[in-house]
Amino acid sequence: MKIAPLERTALLEATRVLAAACRFDRADVVAEEKLFGPGPVLPPPPPIAEAIFDPNTMAPTTVGAWEGDTLVGVAAFAVKHIRVLAVAPEARGRGVGSALLATCEQAARGAGASQLRALDLPGNYLAPGVDVDNVETIAWLERRGFTRVPEPRTNVLIDVQGNPRVTSARTAELADRAAQRGYVVRRARANEIALLDAVAREFGGAWPFELARALEHTPVGVHVALKDNAYCAFAAHDGNNRGLGWFGPTGTWPAHRGQGLGEALLLACLVDVGEVHMQCEVAWIGPRPFYEKVAGIARDRYFAVMSKPV
């Protein structure tokens, strides 16, 4: 077995490994994003927009495992986060996963990290943790020194096709209500850099990075609310896990909460997602009752956050 850097030229082979290995997440659909796509610098240095669009921003380290000429495992990691680590089912039990994990641990120590975490890298994550139904992976990690962090994470899935609460008519109705209060609700423009700066100043974190990705989606996967030409709220989809129809991030400036803006923007995004997907996955949720009220929840997903000192 050989562990070596994985180049983009091996993307097709790597995608096949992910398709066979990842039963709980559609990692193969977002293989390029997870294996080679950048992640955010937290916090981004000024000017914010230039930092976000730097193609080298937090580039991951990506490695593969070969048995002979056959790629049998892949891993991508950044500082203290494993983005993805997968071994083809037919190659398991031969130390491939352990060798990839050891490479991740060595890189984390070299970067000065004190811990290694599985999957929950803000801004570019396959999932906000390990699906609790994936008991084999959780047990495998625990045997190698990982423990559960007391940060339970939940995603919810919302039906966006055939859902009477997710319609263009209702979206237009909510936008009209907002207009009566003096707000303009619209789709963001692809070059709306001012939005990224406004969100960075108000909310910070990885949200500006995810928004920048959503602005690149076709059509633009961001909707905003403004009043007197100032941003008041935003919502996005396909900023992370592009092509899977994931919703988020979303936020409303404190002075404008309680005006129905979050509902209007959520529905606008859900209608977008419904053009392609049967369901929309809302990741790393905050107020679950909000999503139940606005659109209904079809199913919950729960995740374990796994961490190991290095």
C-alpha positions, 0 to 999 in steps of 0.5 A: 500500500502506498499513501501519496498526494492525490491529484485532480487527474485522479478525480474520477477514480476518487469519485468511484471510491466515495460512491462505494464507501459513503452510504450516508452522504452523497460524497461522490456528487461533491467529490471535487468540492470536498477533495480539492475545493478551498475553505474559508480563512477564519476570520478573513483578513481585509479586504474581505471579498478578495480573501474569499475569492482567493482560489488558494484560500484554505486549500486542503491537503488531499491524499490517496491510498493505492494498492498496486495501481488501484486507488482504494482510499482517499482523505482530505483535511485542513488544519484540524478537520478531516473533510472526508476519509473513505476506503473502498469496501473491498479494501477494508480490514487491511489498514488503509483507513488507519494509514490515511488517519495517521497521515491526517494526524501527522498533518494536524500536528504539523499545523500546530493543531491540538485536536483533530475533528471529523467532518465539521469544517465550517464553510466546506463540510460534507456533513456537520458530523458523523451520522449517528446511524453510521455506527460502524464509522463511529466505533472505528473512530472511537477505537482510534481515540476519538470521543464524542464532543457534547455538541449535538448537530441536527439537519432537517429535510424538507419536501420541496416538490408537492409541498403546498407550503412551498410554492411560487405563489406563497413566495410572492405573497410573502414578498408583497407583505414585506414590501408593504413594510418597506422592504425589497425582497429579491434574488441577489446578483452574482457580483453583489460583493457588498453583501459579503462585506455586510454579512462579514461585519454583522455575522462573521465566521464562514458565512461570507465564504458560503455566500460567495459560493452560492453567488456562483450558483446558476441561478444565483442561490442567494435571496436578500431583503433590503430597506432604504438600500441597506441589507436586512436579511439574507438566505442561501442555498448550494453554497456548501455541497453544491448540487445537493440542494442544501439550504444555508446560511441565513440570517436577519439583522437584529433590528429587522427580526419579526418582520417575516423576512426569514420566512420569505427568504427561506421559501424563495430558496426552497422554491429554487431547490424544488426546481431540481430536487425532491427535498432540501436539506437544512444543515446545522439548524438553529430554530427547528420550530421555524422550519416546521412552521414555514414548510414542514419537516419530512425527516431529521438527521442527527450527527455525532461530533467526533474529536481526538487530541493530537 
